[in-house]
């Protein structure tokens, strides 16, 4: 099955099923030998520090989704 076929199948799922699949994918990626690059580790540390200092600008999920739908 191609990636495009999987994307089309996922599009046909209802939101609850898509959320369940998303959770599964995150868990799948989090398990095993997945290793972040040093650059990503530094970026995540920077973002965590900004959250702790209160200097991070958050956006709602709807804002992020709308941004990408507008493309």
C-alpha positions as CSV (number, residue, x, y, z in Angstrom):
1,X,0.0,0.0,0.0
2,X,1.4,3.4,-1.0
3,X,1.7,6.4,1.4
4,X,-0.9,8.2,-0.8
5,X,-3.3,5.3,-0.4
6,X,-2.8,5.4,3.3
7,X,-3.4,9.2,3.4
8,X,-6.6,8.8,1.4
9,X,-7.8,6.0,3.7
10,X,-7.0,8.1,6.8
11,X,-8.9,11.0,5.3
12,X,-12.0,8.8,5.2
13,X,-11.9,8.0,8.9
14,X,-14.0,10.0,11.4
15,X,-12.2,12.4,13.8
16,X,-12.2,9.9,16.7
17,X,-10.6,7.2,14.5
18,X,-8.0,9.7,13.2
19,X,-7.2,10.7,16.8
20,X,-6.8,7.0,17.7
21,X,-4.5,6.5,14.8
22,X,-2.5,9.6,15.7
23,X,-2.0,8.3,19.2
24,X,-0.9,4.9,17.8
25,X,1.6,6.6,15.5
26,X,3.1,8.8,18.3
27,X,3.4,5.7,20.5
28,X,5.0,3.8,17.6
29,X,7.6,6.5,17.0
30,X,8.3,6.9,20.7
31,X,9.2,3.2,21.0
32,X,12.2,1.5,19.8
33,X,15.6,2.9,18.8
34,X,14.3,6.4,17.6
35,X,17.1,8.9,18.2
36,X,16.8,12.7,18.0
37,X,19.5,14.6,16.3
38,X,21.6,17.0,18.5
39,X,20.0,19.9,16.7
40,X,16.4,18.7,17.6
41,X,17.5,18.1,21.2
42,X,18.8,21.7,21.4
43,X,15.6,23.0,19.8
44,X,13.4,21.1,22.3
45,X,15.5,22.4,25.2
46,X,15.1,25.9,23.9
47,X,11.3,25.5,23.6
48,X,11.1,24.0,27.1
49,X,13.0,26.9,28.5
50,X,10.8,29.4,26.8
51,X,7.7,27.7,28.2
52,X,9.2,27.7,31.7
53,X,10.0,31.4,31.4
54,X,6.6,32.3,30.0
55,X,8.1,33.8,26.8
56,X,6.7,31.2,24.4
57,X,3.9,32.2,22.2
58,X,1.3,29.5,22.1
59,X,-1.3,29.0,19.4
60,X,-4.6,27.0,19.6
61,X,-4.9,23.9,17.6
62,X,-7.5,25.6,15.4
63,X,-5.1,28.4,14.6
64,X,-2.4,26.0,13.5
65,X,-4.9,23.9,11.5
66,X,-6.3,27.0,9.7
67,X,-2.8,28.1,8.8
68,X,-2.1,24.9,7.0
69,X,-5.5,24.7,5.4
70,X,-4.9,28.1,3.9
71,X,-1.8,26.9,2.0
